[in-house]
Amino acid sequence: MLNFNLIRIMETNQTRIMKYLSYILIVACLFSCKKEAVESYQGKDGISFFAYTYELLHTTAVRSYSFALQATQKQRDTLFIPMRITGKLSDQPRTVLLKTAQGTTATAGVDFELKEFTVPPGASTFNYPLILINSTGMASNVYRIVLEPAETKDFTLGTLGQTPGINDITEENFRYLKIDVTGQYIEPSYWIYLQADFGEFSAVKYKFMVKTLGITDFSYDKIGSDGVLNFPVTLRNALAAYEAANGPLLDENGQQISFP
């Protein structure tokens, strides 16, 4: 009877040992597979254009720049373009370059310049400097620049689409960016937010506003709530004085200028 119980105890212990060894083997396999999967990724990190969706600066949107709307006359200027890295961060500087895409009517080296840009170590977002040139054709033409990321030794095209950001503000990564550049008075992208206070855009109206108020940037960030409230009053008074001396002020389409 004693030998029988001893045999049962030995068999039970062997069973426990086998189960323990099996458990160790399974955990080791899982850890090995997970480690191998992580180490096997060798793809490049990516870059894309970046904006918050409320800014309406997505793939189909067009940004605009006019040398005529700058506070001082410039022959060259820099337009900073927000971009994002998708992938791992790096403690080393890395190189970014943009290239033109289909739809570009501006001439590289004449109307604009694209140069390599070094992304600082640890950065996840950055501003690419697009150099614009006030060429002779700017006075009578609106040139379009369509940009997309070029592949470099450090980056390829990044992940695209919308993602939730901080405070539920949706962010968007996109591949193409369209920019219209000119030396003429053209409608700024922010005018949609001013239309109720300043009326329909026209080049003649904008010139009148610049001459009357002495500023070229009427975005809300620049003029604030005081400007939105007071500038239309100043412009209506100035327009009334102009009309009393010269008659109606007509825009480039023959329509009479007015302010709400």
C-alpha positions in Angstrom: 0.0 0.0 0.0 2.9 2.3 0.9 4.6 1.6 -2.4 1.4 2.3 -4.3 1.0 5.7 -2.6 4.6 6.6 -3.3 4.2 5.8 -7.0 1.1 8.0 -7.1 3.0 10.9 -5.5 5.9 10.5 -7.9 3.5 10.5 -10.9 1.8 13.6 -9.6 5.1 15.5 -9.2 6.2 14.5 -12.6 2.9 15.8 -14.1 3.4 19.1 -12.3 6.9 19.4 -13.5 5.8 18.7 -17.1 3.1 21.3 -16.9 5.5 23.9 -15.5 8.1 23.2 -18.2 5.3 23.5 -20.8 4.3 26.8 -19.4 7.8 28.1 -19.5 8.2 26.9 -23.1 5.0 28.7 -24.2 6.0 32.0 -22.6 9.5 31.8 -24.1 8.0 31.2 -27.6 5.6 34.1 -27.2 8.4 36.4 -26.1 10.7 35.2 -28.8 8.0 35.8 -31.5 7.2 39.3 -30.2 10.8 40.3 -30.1 11.5 39.0 -33.6 8.4 40.8 -35.0 9.7 44.2 -33.6 13.2 43.7 -34.7 12.2 42.7 -38.2 10.7 46.1 -39.1 13.2 48.0 -41.3 10.9 50.5 -43.1 11.6 54.2 -43.4 9.8 56.8 -41.3 7.4 59.0 -43.3 6.5 62.7 -43.7 3.3 64.4 -44.8 1.7 67.8 -44.8 -0.2 68.5 -41.7 -3.1 70.8 -40.6 -6.0 70.9 -38.2 -9.2 70.2 -40.1 -10.8 73.5 -38.9 -8.1 75.3 -40.9 -9.5 73.8 -44.1 -6.0 73.2 -45.3 -6.5 69.7 -46.7 -5.5 68.1 -50.0 -8.1 69.9 -52.1 -7.6 73.3 -50.4 -5.4 76.0 -52.0 -3.2 78.4 -50.0 -2.5 81.8 -51.5 0.4 84.2 -51.2 0.6 87.6 -52.8 3.7 89.9 -52.8 1.2 92.8 -53.2 -0.2 92.1 -49.7 3.0 92.3 -47.8 3.7 95.2 -45.5 7.0 96.0 -47.4 7.9 95.3 -51.0 9.9 92.1 -51.2 11.8 90.3 -53.9 11.9 87.1 -52.0 9.9 85.7 -49.1 9.6 82.4 -47.2 6.4 80.6 -46.7 6.6 78.1 -43.8 4.7 74.9 -44.4 3.7 72.7 -41.4 4.7 69.0 -41.8 4.6 65.9 -39.6 6.7 62.9 -39.1 5.0 59.5 -38.9 7.1 56.9 -37.4 9.7 56.8 -34.7 11.5 59.9 -33.4 15.3 60.2 -33.8 18.0 61.8 -31.7 19.8 62.6 -35.0 19.1 65.4 -37.6 17.4 64.1 -40.7 16.9 65.4 -44.2 13.6 66.4 -45.9 12.9 67.5 -49.4 9.8 68.5 -51.3 9.2 68.1 -55.1 6.6 69.5 -57.5 3.7 67.5 -58.6 1.2 67.6 -61.6 -0.6 70.9 -61.9 2.4 73.1 -61.2 2.6 76.2 -63.4 5.3 78.1 -61.6 8.9 77.6 -62.6 11.5 76.3 -60.2 14.5 78.6 -59.8 12.5 81.5 -61.3 9.3 81.7 -59.1 10.3 79.5 -56.2 13.0 77.4 -54.7 12.9 74.0 -53.0 15.9 73.1 -50.9 16.8 70.3 -48.5 15.7 71.0 -44.9 17.2 69.5 -41.8 14.7 68.3 -39.2 16.0 68.9 -35.7 16.6 65.8 -33.5 13.6 64.7 -31.5 11.1 66.7 -33.6 7.7 65.2 -34.6 6.4 68.3 -36.5 8.3 71.0 -38.3 7.9 73.9 -40.7 9.4 73.5 -44.2 10.7 76.8 -45.7 9.4 77.3 -49.2 11.2 80.2 -50.8 9.0 82.4 -53.1 10.5 84.8 -55.7 8.9 87.9 -56.9 9.6 87.3 -60.6 8.7 89.6 -63.4 5.6 87.5 -64.3 4.1 87.8 -60.9 2.6 91.3 -61.7 0.3 89.8 -64.3 0.0 86.1 -63.5 -1.1 83.8 -60.7 1.2 80.8 -60.6 0.4 77.5 -58.9 2.8 75.3 -57.0 1.7 71.8 -56.2 4.0 70.1 -53.7 4.5 66.6 -52.4 7.2 65.0 -50.2 10.2 63.6 -52.0 11.8 60.4 -50.8 15.2 60.9 -49.1 17.6 58.6 -47.3 15.7 59.3 -44.1 12.0 59.6 -45.2 9.3 58.3 -47.5 5.7 59.3 -47.8 4.0 59.1 -44.4 0.6 57.9 -43.2 -2.3 59.9 -44.6 -5.8 60.7 -43.3 -7.6 62.2 -40.3 -6.9 61.4 -36.6 -8.4 62.8 -33.4 -6.0 65.3 -31.7 -5.9 67.1 -28.4 -9.3 68.3 -27.1 -11.1 66.3 -29.9 -9.7 68.7 -32.5 -9.3 66.5 -35.7 -5.9 66.6 -37.4 -5.2 65.7 -41.0 -2.1 64.4 -42.8 -2.2 64.8 -46.6 0.1 64.2 -49.6 -0.4 67.2 -51.9 -0.3 70.9 -51.1 -1.4 73.6 -53.6 -0.2 77.2 -53.4 -1.1 80.1 -55.6 1.5 82.8 -55.7 1.3 86.2 -57.4 2.2 89.9 -57.3 -1.5 90.8 -57.7 -4.2 91.4 -55.2 -5.9 88.0 -54.8 -8.4 86.8 -52.3 -6.8 85.5 -49.1 -7.8 82.1 -47.8 -9.1 83.7 -44.6 -11.6 86.0 -46.4 -14.4 83.5 -45.9 -14.3 84.5 -42.2 -14.5 88.2 -43.0 -17.2 88.3 -45.7 -20.0 89.1 -43.3 -18.1 92.2 -42.0 -16.3 93.4 -45.1 -18.5 92.1 -48.0 -17.5 90.3 -51.2 -13.9 90.3 -52.1 -12.5 92.2 -55.0 -9.0 93.4 -55.9 -10.1 97.1 -56.0 -11.8 96.8 -52.6 -8.7 95.3 -51.1 -6.5 98.0 -52.5 -8.9 100.6 -51.0 -8.8 98.9 -47.6 -4.9 98.8 -47.7 -4.8 102.5 -48.6 -7.3 103.5 -46.0 -6.1 101.5 -43.1 -2.4 101.2 -43.8 -2.3 97.4 -43.3 -2.2 94.4 -45.7 -3.1 91.5 -43.4 -6.8 91.5 -42.4 -6.8 88.0 -40.8 -8.5 87.8 -37.5 -5.2 86.9 -35.8 -3.9 90.3 -36.9 -6.9 92.6 -36.5 -8.8 90.9 -33.7 -12.3 91.6 -32.6 -11.7 95.4 -32.4 -10.7 95.4 -36.1 -13.7 93.4 -37.1 -16.0 95.8 -35.2 -14.3 99.1 -36.1 -12.6 98.8 -39.5 -15.9 98.5 -41.5 -17.1 101.8 -39.9 -13.8 103.5 -40.9 -14.0 102.0 -44.4 -17.7 103.1 -44.9 -16.8 106.7 -43.9 -13.7 106.7 -46.2 -15.8 105.3 -49.1 -18.5 108.0 -48.6 -15.8 110.7 -48.7 -14.3 109.1 -51.9 -17.8 108.9 -53.6 -18.6 112.5 -52.7 -15.4 113.6 -54.5 -15.2 111.1 -57.3 -18.5 109.2 -57.7 -19.0 105.5 -57.2 -15.9 103.3 -56.8 -16.1 100.3 -59.2 -14.3 97.0 -58.9 -12.5 95.1 -61.7 -15.8 93.6 -62.7 -17.6 96.9 -63.0 -19.5 96.4 -59.7 -19.9 99.3 -57.2 -17.8 98.8 -54.1 -19.6 98.8 -50.7 -19.1 97.7 -47.1 -21.8 96.1 -45.0 
